[in-house]
Amino acid sequence: MDEFTVRTTEQLPQLLKAFRKTAKLTQSDVALRLGVTQQTVSAMERNAESVSAERLMKLMSILGAELVLRLRPTSSSDVSTDTHAVDSW
């Protein structure tokens, strides 16, 4: 199984397009399954940061991809900063 670490929204468009092509789907195929236009799928592939989490999850399901969240390994000096950030939520 291939894994890809995504740390910025700028990385998503290339991956979404690659997943779609790996699944042998056209933008029109994806659009039909998502219930949107082909132009919307094209826009999602170009500008992924504007896609809602719900739509992104549906798109990933169609493409056979999944979202995996994990904590990054941190050094002991990073732990106190990261914990403070979480506490402020």
CORTACOR-V962015 format. One record per backbone hydrogen bond with DSSP energy under -0.5 kcal/mol. CO is the residue of the C=O (numbers start at 1). NH is the residue of the N-H. If there is no record, write none. Layout:
co = <CO;CO>
nh = <NH;NH>
This chain:
co = <4;5;8;9;9;11;12;13;14;15;16;17;18;19;20;21;26;27;28;29;30;31;31;37;38;39;40;41;42;43;47;48;52;53;54;55;56;57;58;59;60;60;61;66;75;75;76;77;78;79;80;81;82;83;84;86>
nh = <6;7;11;12;13;15;16;17;18;19;20;21;22;23;25;24;30;31;32;33;34;35;36;41;42;43;44;45;46;47;50;51;56;57;58;59;60;61;62;63;64;65;64;68;78;79;80;81;82;83;84;85;86;87;88;89>
